[in-house]
């Protein structure tokens, strides 16, 4: 199976500016992605769960992270000027997924 990384116009810059935090509890990880609001709104018009799933999926594929995720939540923190995406990551009892090839556009950015 070939996975395709779909990055909207300006989305690659946004993915590079994400701050990540993970907390591990009983084999389950909670991930928080924190995106500067100006970066988020340069790509998306609104804060929706659909956008959060798309961003999280692209982020995990970019770093070839084979976690399965669920319980995705998104919140715009206007005071902090960030958009927070939280989700649960599952690694245990997963079928290992093959590493996805790095899309050509990412190789060009890296100078490969």
Protein Blocks (a to p, Z undefined) as FASTA:
>chain_A
ZZdddddehklmmmmmpccddddeehiacddddddfklmmmmbmbdcfklmmmmmmmmmm
mnopabdcehiacdddfknopacddddddfehpacdddddddfklmmmnoZZ
